[in-house]
Amino acid sequence: MKGTTTVGLLFDGGIVLATERRATMGNMIASKKAKKVYQISDRIGMTIAGGVGDAQQLARLMQVECSLFNIRRGRPIAVGAAATLLSNVLNQNRMYPYYVQLLVGGIDRNGPSIYSVDALGGASPEDRIVATGSGSPFAYGVLEDRFEDGMSEKECLDLAIRALRSAMRRDSASGEDISIVVITEDKYEELMESGIKG
């Protein structure tokens, strides 16, 4: 899965993570139903771009580590701590790096936040919007033009779809349906664009 588009948007009280579902191998569309958003903790999600095997292994590892943290400490891991943990894992494998570009986002006692994590373990907190993958330049064009402070959950959801649709029109490695996750204090909700009613 060398080509992907994933986006993350923060709104007051939560976060939207969204991806398209195409996985490619060179010029071939390998899958039209690729899973690119993983729940790694009760209120934390992780989007993947890059090598499928590498990303899936990291998602499994993060699910286990976040669960162990919860058991040992009696509270869920914070979003920033999860991003740091993932960063440390990637940094320890610099000689044989995981071929990935990831977003870790969710909500904790400090509110909603999102982090971009690169293949060598660089973790950067993102301000309000972020995109990764081969279609990200097209998605950023829409996000930066349309995003405003104070947008509602529904407005952010609509903007995420609009940004992904823009990328899917111009990036041959991005396509098919759109998978969306909305995270607030009360829910971790997975949606498909085809199932969202205006």
Number of C-alpha atoms within 10 A of each C-alpha: 25 17 22 30 31 33 27 31 28 28 22 13 15 24 29 28 29 29 32 31 23 25 27 21 13 11 8 9 15 13 14 15 15 18 17 26 25 20 21 23 23 19 24 28 26 27 26 27 25 21 17 19 13 15 23 15 11 21 22 13 15 22 19 14 18 21 17 14 16 15 11 10 9 9 10 20 20 22 25 21 11 25 26 19 17 23 20 15 19 22 18 12 13 12 8 10 15 22 18 22 21 27 27 28 33 33 25 19 9 9 15 24 25 29 24 23 22 20 19 21 24 16 21 16 16 16 11 18 20 22 27 26 24 20 27 24 18 20 28 20 13 19 25 13 8 12 17 14 9 11 15 15 20 13 14 25 23 15 21 28 21 16 27 29 22 20 28 23 12 14 18 16 25 31 26 15 18 22 22 24 25 23 25 21 15 10 12 19 13 15 13 14 15 9 8 10 5 5
